[in-house]
Amino acid sequence: MIRYLSSGESHGPELLGIIEGLPAGLAVTEDAINVDLFRRQQGYGRGGRMAIEKDTARIVSGVRWGRTLGSPVGLVVENRDWANWNEKMSADPAHVGALKAVTRPRPGHADLTGMLKYGHSDVRDVLERSSARETAMRVAVGAVAKALLAEFGIRVMGWVTEIGGVAAGEFTGKAAALYKKAEASRVRCPDEGASMNMMEAIDRAKADGDSLGGVFQVTVAGCPPGLGSYAQRDRTLDGLLAGAMMSIQAMKGVEVGMGFAVARVPGSAVHDEIFYSKAKGYYRKTNNAGGIEGGMSNGSDIVIRVAMKPIPTLYRPLQSVDVTDKKPFKASVERSDSCAVPAAAVVGEAVAAFVIAQAMTEKFGGDCVVDMKAAYDAYMERVREF
Ligand SMILES: Cc1cc2nc3c(=O)[nH]c(=O)nc-3n(C[C@H](O)[C@H](O)[C@H](O)COP(=O)(O)O)c2cc1C
């Protein structure tokens, strides 16, 4: 099964990623990764940092002449601001004291608990890694996972459904068409009218020194039935996807399919009935389950919605305490996003893509793409004839 690790501080020289267990023969290019890195940096409501960082990925191992070798794939995303930080974030003890310690933990961040846990006296030693800058590498890794999924006709598409209480209308139609509309929206929402209202809400919050959260949806189309498992509950696909989504900075809730709404209506309004036709095989007319039953993909689109809390760094400062003199203060801000839900949707795509790619390699083997495809084709043939 594929796995990855990342490292890198927000103002360090670079972010590093290593993906291990990718099948050999997969087409992977820096250009394809850069498309998603660019998408992560877009979105109405982003702050000054996005103007500084123009992220691009460098593939440093595991790929030769555009194809994976089966060896670990190494990725590097440089932090463009490093020139201003090389002494302040240096690994060399000669530079101790090059930057004044931050002693005022910000509410809503890892700052205070991170200091307690790791014994740091400088908030910077926490925030440099807890920052969502880390999601740039996750998006790069996710782009590689998407390349694997594309070999099997699987698409992962994210869009925004709600910002600061402004919700898009009910969506109908195919995910691919909604995704196309979302790509054209500055808040990544397929509903044009709602997009305008969301941008106005962001403007109002910004003028007020405040920030907004929201909800995004990730749809995975083209999954075969049977990814994940009911047999051991730590292998359930919904459990793995929900865990991955919750690991994204600032995510506070995950729904699959109807989600929390299932708790409020009778079973007859929830469960998707099963039909069969020679042309389609087994199919369902509804998808309240969000494509997952019994911890396994059932062949319908996988639909996940994720709630993001408002950005905790506010231009209207929040109360906290200085850890040196224990005196109260109001947290000051230099630059921050006021809404990052559109970017979070791109991060959500990446983490979902990685979980699905893991499940695909678990089910169909992963030494080379050709073997994986043969196993996939044989399985799909058996499923069709069942
Ligand atoms: C794409 C993205 C961008 C973010 N940008 C900011 C930001 O500019 N300022 C900020 O204070 N928090 C930002 N956050 C949120 C914080 O990283 C997050 O609230 C913090 O790490 C606490 O995480 P927790 O709520 O999961 O505990 C961003 C999150 C994401 C996913």
The ligand as a Tripos MOL2 file, in Angstrom:
@<TRIPOS>MOLECULE
LIG
   31    33     1     0     0
SMALL
NO_CHARGES

@<TRIPOS>ATOM
      1 C1         -5.7760   26.1550    3.2170 C.3       1 LIG1
      2 C2         -5.7370   26.6930    4.6090 C.ar      1 LIG1
      3 C3         -5.2570   27.9820    4.8190 C.ar      1 LIG1
      4 C4         -5.2230   28.5210    6.1110 C.ar      1 LIG1
      5 N1         -4.7460   29.7980    6.2880 N.ar      1 LIG1
      6 C5         -4.7240   30.3130    7.5480 C.ar      1 LIG1
      7 C6         -4.2580   31.6610    7.7760 C.ar      1 LIG1
      8 O1         -3.8700   32.3830    6.8550 O.2       1 LIG1
      9 N2         -4.2520   32.1310    9.0510 N.ar      1 LIG1
     10 C7         -4.6820   31.3730   10.0980 C.ar      1 LIG1
     11 O2         -4.6720   31.8340   11.2270 O.2       1 LIG1
     12 N3         -5.1310   30.1110    9.9180 N.ar      1 LIG1
     13 C8         -5.1560   29.5590    8.6690 C.ar      1 LIG1
     14 N4         -5.6270   28.2740    8.4880 N.ar      1 LIG1
     15 C9         -6.1750   27.5300    9.6370 C.3       1 LIG1
     16 C10        -5.1500   27.0720   10.6410 C.3       1 LIG1
     17 O3         -4.0780   26.4090   10.0370 O.3       1 LIG1
     18 C11        -5.8360   26.1750   11.6680 C.3       1 LIG1
     19 O4         -6.9840   26.7930   12.1290 O.3       1 LIG1
     20 C12        -4.9400   25.9110   12.8490 C.3       1 LIG1
     21 O5         -3.8170   25.1490   12.4000 O.3       1 LIG1
     22 C13        -5.6530   25.1510   13.9580 C.3       1 LIG1
     23 O6         -6.0640   23.9110   13.4680 O.3       1 LIG1
     24 P1         -7.2000   23.0620   14.1640 P.3       1 LIG1
     25 O7         -8.4510   23.8730   14.1300 O.co2     1 LIG1
     26 O8         -7.3080   21.8490   13.2620 O.co2     1 LIG1
     27 O9         -6.8120   22.7490   15.5360 O.co2     1 LIG1
     28 C14        -5.6770   27.7320    7.2130 C.ar      1 LIG1
     29 C15        -6.1470   26.4260    6.9790 C.ar      1 LIG1
     30 C16        -6.1900   25.9160    5.6970 C.ar      1 LIG1
     31 C17        -6.7050   24.5180    5.4760 C.3       1 LIG1
@<TRIPOS>BOND
     1     1     2 1
     2     2     3 ar
     3     2    30 ar
     4     3     4 ar
     5     4     5 ar
     6     4    28 ar
     7     5     6 ar
     8     6     7 ar
     9     6    13 1
    10     7     8 2
    11     7     9 ar
    12     9    10 ar
    13    10    11 2
    14    10    12 ar
    15    12    13 ar
    16    13    14 ar
    17    14    15 1
    18    14    28 ar
    19    15    16 1
    20    16    17 1
    21    16    18 1
    22    18    19 1
    23    18    20 1
    24    20    21 1
    25    20    22 1
    26    22    23 1
    27    23    24 1
    28    24    25 2
    29    24    26 1
    30    24    27 1
    31    28    29 ar
    32    29    30 ar
    33    30    31 1
@<TRIPOS>SUBSTRUCTURE
     1 LIG1         1 GROUP 0 **** ****
